[in-house]
C-alpha cells in the first residue's frame, strides 16, 4: 500500500521510533485501543479503528514536526521540547502545547564533572570545555551563569550574539557523552541521567540539574481535528490513571467508617454501600498502588475486614 497517499483526512500522531520512551508509548497506545500494524522498515502506520496515522520519528525531532504543524500530536520528552524551544522560541502560531504529562521516562539533564577532579560548582566550568547532546539548553544554562542578556528569547534564533559572547566552549556529540571527560575532550558534560549508574561507572558526579523531564503528550497550535485530539488525550489519561491506582474494597462497621474513609479517600470520595447488617457497610475506593500495603495495614487496624484489592484495566476519572 502507498501509505503516503492514504494520509488525507487522518490526524497525524508522532511517536518515538526507538529509544527509552518507545515501549511505554506503544503500551499506552494499546491500552487506549489505538489499533495498528507497523510494517517492517516503514515509519508510517495507519490506525485501523480511527482516522489516525502514526508517524515514527526520533524523539528529538518530534517537537519540530509538531511545532511547525506538520503533525498534529506527538509523544516525546519534556527535555526534547525544551531543547527545541531553546533554538526555535514559540510564537503565536508555532511551537507546541503540552496536553498531558505522561509520567514515565523520568530523567534529569544534569551538569556532570569528574568525581576525582577539582570542580565542585557549575560556575567553575565557565570558560572551559563542555560536551553535550543538548546544545540549546546547555548554551542557555551557561549564558545565564555568565550573566548574558537575551537568553530568555532563545540562544540561537532568539539572539545569535548570545552564542558568540559565550566564554564556555560547548561542543556537540551525538552519543556516549559520559566518555568525553575521560578522553580529555571535556572538563564537564551536560547529559540525561536516569538512575545515575552510568555516570558513576564513568567516574562522574552531578553538580547541578538543568531540567527535570518526563514523557509528555504535545499538540500543534492548530491541530486538524481537535475533537480527536481530546479523545486520544482522554483515553491516554484513563490508562495512566489505571496504571497508578488500584481498587480497594472492604467491609467496615459504621462506627469505624469515618476513620476508614480518611485512610481511603479515593479520587473524589469513597463509594459506600449498605449491607444486610445495618451496623456494617461496604466501601470501595481507588488507592495509589505504591501505598496499598500500608493502607491495608491501617484498614485492618481500624477494624475493616474482607479487604480485597483489584486491578483497574482502564478508567475515566474527573
C-alpha beads as a LAMMPS data file, in Angstrom:
LAMMPS data file: protein, C-alpha beads

318 atoms
317 bonds

1 atom types
1 bond types

-500.0 500.0 xlo xhi
-500.0 500.0 ylo yhi
-500.0 500.0 zlo zhi

Masses

1 110.0

Atoms # bond

1 1 1 0.000 0.000 0.000
2 1 1 1.206 3.523 -0.804
3 1 1 0.782 4.903 2.715
4 1 1 1.642 8.487 1.842
5 1 1 -1.432 8.721 -0.406
6 1 1 -3.664 7.365 2.380
7 1 1 -2.938 10.164 4.887
8 1 1 -5.663 12.506 3.618
9 1 1 -8.196 13.202 6.364
10 1 1 -6.153 11.444 9.055
11 1 1 -4.803 13.022 12.217
12 1 1 -1.011 12.611 12.238
13 1 1 0.355 11.336 15.554
14 1 1 4.154 11.233 16.011
15 1 1 5.592 8.596 18.339
16 1 1 9.224 7.671 19.163
17 1 1 10.632 5.180 16.654
18 1 1 13.188 3.866 19.161
19 1 1 14.792 4.655 22.483
20 1 1 13.768 4.726 26.125
21 1 1 10.269 6.148 25.528
22 1 1 9.162 3.818 22.747
23 1 1 7.882 0.744 24.596
24 1 1 5.936 2.692 27.203
25 1 1 4.401 4.748 24.371
26 1 1 3.331 1.612 22.494
27 1 1 1.807 0.238 25.708
28 1 1 -0.183 3.466 26.110
29 1 1 -1.489 3.220 22.559
30 1 1 -2.531 -0.406 23.103
31 1 1 -4.315 0.497 26.353
32 1 1 -6.085 3.331 24.537
33 1 1 -7.369 0.912 21.860
34 1 1 -5.423 2.579 19.075
35 1 1 -5.041 -0.397 16.759
36 1 1 -2.347 -0.505 14.111
37 1 1 0.181 -2.728 12.431
38 1 1 3.581 -1.329 11.562
39 1 1 5.137 -2.911 8.520
40 1 1 8.857 -3.660 8.625
41 1 1 11.040 -0.677 7.716
42 1 1 8.052 1.671 7.401
43 1 1 7.793 4.745 9.614
44 1 1 4.086 5.312 8.963
45 1 1 1.287 3.074 10.237
46 1 1 -2.431 3.586 9.597
47 1 1 -4.667 3.111 12.623
48 1 1 -7.406 0.584 11.860
49 1 1 -10.211 1.873 14.087
50 1 1 -9.745 5.656 13.913
51 1 1 -8.795 8.222 11.249
52 1 1 -5.253 8.437 12.625
53 1 1 -1.839 7.774 11.099
54 1 1 1.103 7.077 13.391
55 1 1 4.401 8.579 12.276
56 1 1 7.503 7.017 13.853
57 1 1 10.190 9.664 14.372
58 1 1 13.263 10.195 16.563
59 1 1 12.063 11.683 19.865
60 1 1 14.329 14.696 19.326
61 1 1 12.599 15.532 16.026
62 1 1 9.009 15.293 17.259
63 1 1 8.820 18.835 18.767
64 1 1 9.954 20.257 15.410
65 1 1 7.306 18.417 13.370
66 1 1 4.559 19.217 15.894
67 1 1 5.714 22.793 16.415
68 1 1 5.633 23.514 12.684
69 1 1 2.195 21.887 12.334
70 1 1 3.488 19.072 10.114
71 1 1 1.944 16.562 12.502
72 1 1 -0.917 17.205 14.911
73 1 1 0.086 15.301 18.013
74 1 1 3.189 13.706 19.471
75 1 1 4.768 11.932 22.416
76 1 1 8.304 12.915 23.398
77 1 1 10.303 14.033 26.421
78 1 1 9.997 17.439 28.040
79 1 1 13.763 17.704 27.639
80 1 1 13.360 17.460 23.860
81 1 1 10.624 20.110 23.856
82 1 1 12.803 22.459 25.899
83 1 1 15.811 21.819 23.631
84 1 1 13.749 22.604 20.540
85 1 1 12.398 25.822 22.072
86 1 1 15.918 26.891 23.062
87 1 1 16.688 27.093 19.337
88 1 1 13.234 27.994 17.993
89 1 1 11.225 30.042 20.507
90 1 1 7.456 29.558 20.273
91 1 1 5.310 32.184 18.592
92 1 1 1.564 32.753 18.458
93 1 1 1.179 30.242 15.629
94 1 1 4.187 27.941 16.041
95 1 1 5.548 25.828 18.835
96 1 1 3.892 23.083 20.835
97 1 1 1.277 22.930 23.575
98 1 1 1.522 20.323 26.307
99 1 1 -1.667 18.299 26.548
100 1 1 -0.766 15.775 29.243
101 1 1 2.167 14.855 31.462
102 1 1 2.528 11.103 30.893
103 1 1 4.618 10.448 33.989
104 1 1 7.013 7.853 32.573
105 1 1 10.560 8.267 31.251
106 1 1 11.630 10.342 34.258
107 1 1 15.152 11.696 33.984
108 1 1 17.266 14.761 34.696
109 1 1 19.513 16.790 32.427
110 1 1 22.490 17.335 34.700
111 1 1 25.855 19.042 34.729
112 1 1 28.463 16.382 35.488
113 1 1 32.176 16.632 36.266
114 1 1 34.876 14.078 37.156
115 1 1 34.368 12.628 40.635
116 1 1 38.069 12.936 41.452
117 1 1 38.526 16.351 39.884
118 1 1 38.740 19.780 41.475
119 1 1 35.485 21.190 40.066
120 1 1 32.657 21.425 42.604
121 1 1 30.355 24.177 41.327
122 1 1 28.905 24.831 37.843
123 1 1 30.358 28.359 37.881
124 1 1 33.823 26.773 37.801
125 1 1 33.051 25.381 34.321
126 1 1 32.619 28.860 32.821
127 1 1 35.244 29.315 30.129
128 1 1 36.036 25.597 29.972
129 1 1 35.077 22.814 27.537
130 1 1 31.629 21.265 27.975
131 1 1 30.304 18.396 25.846
132 1 1 26.582 17.638 25.391
133 1 1 23.860 16.390 23.078
134 1 1 21.645 19.267 24.281
135 1 1 23.450 22.282 22.869
136 1 1 20.499 24.684 23.092
137 1 1 19.716 24.064 26.761
138 1 1 23.400 23.980 27.663
139 1 1 24.043 27.298 25.936
140 1 1 21.090 28.875 27.743
141 1 1 22.275 27.453 31.064
142 1 1 25.824 28.803 30.748
143 1 1 24.630 32.081 29.244
144 1 1 22.663 32.670 32.455
145 1 1 25.667 31.679 34.558
146 1 1 27.752 34.195 32.622
147 1 1 25.087 36.888 33.013
148 1 1 24.461 37.383 29.301
149 1 1 21.304 39.206 28.184
150 1 1 18.829 37.920 25.600
151 1 1 18.782 34.364 26.928
152 1 1 15.046 34.336 27.572
153 1 1 14.400 34.631 23.819
154 1 1 16.413 31.561 22.966
155 1 1 20.107 31.278 22.248
156 1 1 20.479 30.739 18.525
157 1 1 17.412 32.055 16.722
158 1 1 16.350 34.384 19.509
159 1 1 19.672 36.205 19.817
160 1 1 22.586 34.801 17.827
161 1 1 25.002 37.136 19.558
162 1 1 24.499 35.285 22.836
163 1 1 26.308 32.261 21.426
164 1 1 29.103 34.456 20.105
165 1 1 29.601 36.020 23.544
166 1 1 29.724 32.753 25.490
167 1 1 33.027 32.158 27.213
168 1 1 32.204 28.497 27.786
169 1 1 33.120 26.269 24.842
170 1 1 30.186 23.949 24.191
171 1 1 30.695 21.000 21.849
172 1 1 28.057 18.664 20.424
173 1 1 28.361 14.873 20.446
174 1 1 25.532 12.551 19.489
175 1 1 26.174 9.769 21.993
176 1 1 28.458 8.370 24.711
177 1 1 28.664 11.843 26.222
178 1 1 29.818 10.354 29.525
179 1 1 33.127 9.309 27.925
180 1 1 34.114 12.875 26.997
181 1 1 35.870 13.743 30.260
182 1 1 37.838 10.502 30.423
183 1 1 39.017 11.010 26.843
184 1 1 40.154 14.541 27.543
185 1 1 37.601 16.143 25.247
186 1 1 35.748 17.991 28.010
187 1 1 36.125 19.403 31.518
188 1 1 32.448 18.668 32.165
189 1 1 29.349 17.368 30.426
190 1 1 25.624 18.014 30.334
191 1 1 23.680 14.815 29.804
192 1 1 20.493 12.939 30.687
193 1 1 20.587 10.870 33.864
194 1 1 18.019 8.262 34.918
195 1 1 19.439 6.116 37.716
196 1 1 22.897 7.699 37.690
197 1 1 24.663 4.335 37.489
198 1 1 26.183 5.043 34.062
199 1 1 27.649 8.319 35.285
200 1 1 29.072 6.700 38.423
201 1 1 30.658 3.986 36.310
202 1 1 32.243 6.717 34.177
203 1 1 33.687 8.398 37.283
204 1 1 31.362 11.415 37.125
205 1 1 29.288 13.296 39.702
206 1 1 26.390 15.726 39.339
207 1 1 26.881 19.340 40.418
208 1 1 23.608 20.810 39.108
209 1 1 20.386 19.961 37.303
210 1 1 19.459 21.914 34.172
211 1 1 15.960 20.463 33.747
212 1 1 13.845 17.559 35.001
213 1 1 11.966 15.637 32.354
214 1 1 9.188 13.132 31.808
215 1 1 7.352 11.980 28.705
216 1 1 4.662 14.370 27.543
217 1 1 1.801 14.408 25.050
218 1 1 2.085 17.533 22.897
219 1 1 -0.054 19.015 20.124
220 1 1 0.373 21.674 17.477
221 1 1 -1.357 25.003 17.961
222 1 1 -3.638 24.267 15.023
223 1 1 -4.482 20.516 15.043
224 1 1 -6.516 19.213 12.138
225 1 1 -9.087 17.526 14.399
226 1 1 -9.342 18.912 17.941
227 1 1 -12.169 16.518 18.842
228 1 1 -9.964 13.534 18.008
229 1 1 -7.071 15.060 19.965
230 1 1 -9.357 15.389 23.005
231 1 1 -10.493 11.758 22.656
232 1 1 -6.915 10.474 22.471
233 1 1 -5.903 12.573 25.489
234 1 1 -8.889 11.301 27.479
235 1 1 -8.088 7.681 26.675
236 1 1 -4.407 8.044 27.486
237 1 1 -5.240 9.817 30.741
238 1 1 -7.524 6.918 31.657
239 1 1 -4.794 4.371 31.004
240 1 1 -2.278 6.333 33.101
241 1 1 -4.737 6.578 35.995
242 1 1 -5.379 2.827 35.790
243 1 1 -1.634 2.208 35.956
244 1 1 -1.242 4.366 39.061
245 1 1 -4.265 3.236 41.057
246 1 1 -5.788 0.025 42.348
247 1 1 -9.343 -0.637 43.593
248 1 1 -9.626 -1.435 47.291
249 1 1 -12.844 -2.942 48.627
250 1 1 -13.641 -3.818 52.247
251 1 1 -16.344 -4.068 54.888
252 1 1 -16.276 -1.917 57.995
253 1 1 -18.553 -1.187 60.947
254 1 1 -20.352 2.155 60.744
255 1 1 -18.615 3.168 63.945
256 1 1 -15.251 2.928 62.152
257 1 1 -16.357 4.376 58.796
258 1 1 -15.036 7.900 59.345
259 1 1 -11.579 6.583 60.192
260 1 1 -11.575 4.151 57.263
261 1 1 -12.757 6.838 54.821
262 1 1 -9.820 9.033 55.819
263 1 1 -7.463 6.140 55.035
264 1 1 -9.093 5.569 51.615
265 1 1 -10.490 8.932 50.468
266 1 1 -10.426 7.907 46.783
267 1 1 -10.154 10.307 43.865
268 1 1 -13.209 12.263 44.992
269 1 1 -14.837 10.225 47.770
270 1 1 -15.166 6.516 48.619
271 1 1 -18.227 4.600 47.389
272 1 1 -20.239 3.354 50.375
273 1 1 -22.851 0.590 50.060
274 1 1 -25.219 -0.672 52.750
275 1 1 -25.196 -4.334 53.798
276 1 1 -27.903 -6.587 55.221
277 1 1 -26.366 -5.959 58.617
278 1 1 -27.369 -2.338 59.352
279 1 1 -24.302 -1.849 61.543
280 1 1 -21.900 -2.517 58.645
281 1 1 -21.168 -1.002 55.229
282 1 1 -19.102 -1.976 52.167
283 1 1 -16.552 0.536 50.904
284 1 1 -14.887 0.797 47.514
285 1 1 -12.115 3.272 46.797
286 1 1 -9.236 3.943 44.406
287 1 1 -5.851 3.789 46.122
288 1 1 -2.383 4.531 44.786
289 1 1 -0.642 1.236 44.003
290 1 1 2.560 2.126 45.797
291 1 1 0.671 2.760 49.067
292 1 1 -1.704 -0.223 49.082
293 1 1 0.258 -2.397 51.548
294 1 1 0.320 0.273 54.260
295 1 1 -3.308 1.185 53.501
296 1 1 -4.372 -2.422 54.100
297 1 1 -2.466 -2.438 57.410
298 1 1 -4.225 0.743 58.540
299 1 1 -7.639 -0.582 57.485
300 1 1 -7.080 -3.774 59.441
301 1 1 -6.051 -1.751 62.493
302 1 1 -9.296 0.260 62.368
303 1 1 -11.448 -2.891 62.205
304 1 1 -12.048 -3.307 58.460
305 1 1 -12.494 -6.883 57.213
306 1 1 -12.776 -8.773 53.911
307 1 1 -10.242 -6.420 52.313
308 1 1 -9.853 -7.069 48.587
309 1 1 -7.533 -5.429 46.075
310 1 1 -8.451 -5.427 42.368
311 1 1 -6.512 -4.235 39.339
312 1 1 -8.033 -1.481 37.181
313 1 1 -7.802 -2.238 33.449
314 1 1 -8.839 1.265 32.348
315 1 1 -10.607 4.320 33.723
316 1 1 -12.239 7.664 33.109
317 1 1 -11.998 9.898 36.153
318 1 1 -12.556 13.551 36.832

Bonds

1 1 1 2
2 1 2 3
3 1 3 4
4 1 4 5
5 1 5 6
6 1 6 7
7 1 7 8
8 1 8 9
9 1 9 10
10 1 10 11
11 1 11 12
12 1 12 13
13 1 13 14
14 1 14 15
15 1 15 16
16 1 16 17
17 1 17 18
18 1 18 19
19 1 19 20
20 1 20 21
21 1 21 22
22 1 22 23
23 1 23 24
24 1 24 25
25 1 25 26
26 1 26 27
27 1 27 28
28 1 28 29
29 1 29 30
30 1 30 31
31 1 31 32
32 1 32 33
33 1 33 34
34 1 34 35
35 1 35 36
36 1 36 37
37 1 37 38
38 1 38 39
39 1 39 40
40 1 40 41
41 1 41 42
42 1 42 43
43 1 43 44
44 1 44 45
45 1 45 46
46 1 46 47
47 1 47 48
48 1 48 49
49 1 49 50
50 1 50 51
51 1 51 52
52 1 52 53
53 1 53 54
54 1 54 55
55 1 55 56
56 1 56 57
57 1 57 58
58 1 58 59
59 1 59 60
60 1 60 61
61 1 61 62
62 1 62 63
63 1 63 64
64 1 64 65
65 1 65 66
66 1 66 67
67 1 67 68
68 1 68 69
69 1 69 70
70 1 70 71
71 1 71 72
72 1 72 73
73 1 73 74
74 1 74 75
75 1 75 76
76 1 76 77
77 1 77 78
78 1 78 79
79 1 79 80
80 1 80 81
81 1 81 82
82 1 82 83
83 1 83 84
84 1 84 85
85 1 85 86
86 1 86 87
87 1 87 88
88 1 88 89
89 1 89 90
90 1 90 91
91 1 91 92
92 1 92 93
93 1 93 94
94 1 94 95
95 1 95 96
96 1 96 97
97 1 97 98
98 1 98 99
99 1 99 100
100 1 100 101
101 1 101 102
102 1 102 103
103 1 103 104
104 1 104 105
105 1 105 106
106 1 106 107
107 1 107 108
108 1 108 109
109 1 109 110
110 1 110 111
111 1 111 112
112 1 112 113
113 1 113 114
114 1 114 115
115 1 115 116
116 1 116 117
117 1 117 118
118 1 118 119
119 1 119 120
120 1 120 121
121 1 121 122
122 1 122 123
123 1 123 124
124 1 124 125
125 1 125 126
126 1 126 127
127 1 127 128
128 1 128 129
129 1 129 130
130 1 130 131
131 1 131 132
132 1 132 133
133 1 133 134
134 1 134 135
135 1 135 136
136 1 136 137
137 1 137 138
138 1 138 139
139 1 139 140
140 1 140 141
141 1 141 142
142 1 142 143
143 1 143 144
144 1 144 145
145 1 145 146
146 1 146 147
147 1 147 148
148 1 148 149
149 1 149 150
150 1 150 151
151 1 151 152
152 1 152 153
153 1 153 154
154 1 154 155
155 1 155 156
156 1 156 157
157 1 157 158
158 1 158 159
159 1 159 160
160 1 160 161
161 1 161 162
162 1 162 163
163 1 163 164
164 1 164 165
165 1 165 166
166 1 166 167
167 1 167 168
168 1 168 169
169 1 169 170
170 1 170 171
171 1 171 172
172 1 172 173
173 1 173 174
174 1 174 175
175 1 175 176
176 1 176 177
177 1 177 178
178 1 178 179
179 1 179 180
180 1 180 181
181 1 181 182
182 1 182 183
183 1 183 184
184 1 184 185
185 1 185 186
186 1 186 187
187 1 187 188
188 1 188 189
189 1 189 190
190 1 190 191
191 1 191 192
192 1 192 193
193 1 193 194
194 1 194 195
195 1 195 196
196 1 196 197
197 1 197 198
198 1 198 199
199 1 199 200
200 1 200 201
201 1 201 202
202 1 202 203
203 1 203 204
204 1 204 205
205 1 205 206
206 1 206 207
207 1 207 208
208 1 208 209
209 1 209 210
210 1 210 211
211 1 211 212
212 1 212 213
213 1 213 214
214 1 214 215
215 1 215 216
216 1 216 217
217 1 217 218
218 1 218 219
219 1 219 220
220 1 220 221
221 1 221 222
222 1 222 223
223 1 223 224
224 1 224 225
225 1 225 226
226 1 226 227
227 1 227 228
228 1 228 229
229 1 229 230
230 1 230 231
231 1 231 232
232 1 232 233
233 1 233 234
234 1 234 235
235 1 235 236
236 1 236 237
237 1 237 238
238 1 238 239
239 1 239 240
240 1 240 241
241 1 241 242
242 1 242 243
243 1 243 244
244 1 244 245
245 1 245 246
246 1 246 247
247 1 247 248
248 1 248 249
249 1 249 250
250 1 250 251
251 1 251 252
252 1 252 253
253 1 253 254
254 1 254 255
255 1 255 256
256 1 256 257
257 1 257 258
258 1 258 259
259 1 259 260
260 1 260 261
261 1 261 262
262 1 262 263
263 1 263 264
264 1 264 265
265 1 265 266
266 1 266 267
267 1 267 268
268 1 268 269
269 1 269 270
270 1 270 271
271 1 271 272
272 1 272 273
273 1 273 274
274 1 274 275
275 1 275 276
276 1 276 277
277 1 277 278
278 1 278 279
279 1 279 280
280 1 280 281
281 1 281 282
282 1 282 283
283 1 283 284
284 1 284 285
285 1 285 286
286 1 286 287
287 1 287 288
288 1 288 289
289 1 289 290
290 1 290 291
291 1 291 292
292 1 292 293
293 1 293 294
294 1 294 295
295 1 295 296
296 1 296 297
297 1 297 298
298 1 298 299
299 1 299 300
300 1 300 301
301 1 301 302
302 1 302 303
303 1 303 304
304 1 304 305
305 1 305 306
306 1 306 307
307 1 307 308
308 1 308 309
309 1 309 310
310 1 310 311
311 1 311 312
312 1 312 313
313 1 313 314
314 1 314 315
315 1 315 316
316 1 316 317
317 1 317 318
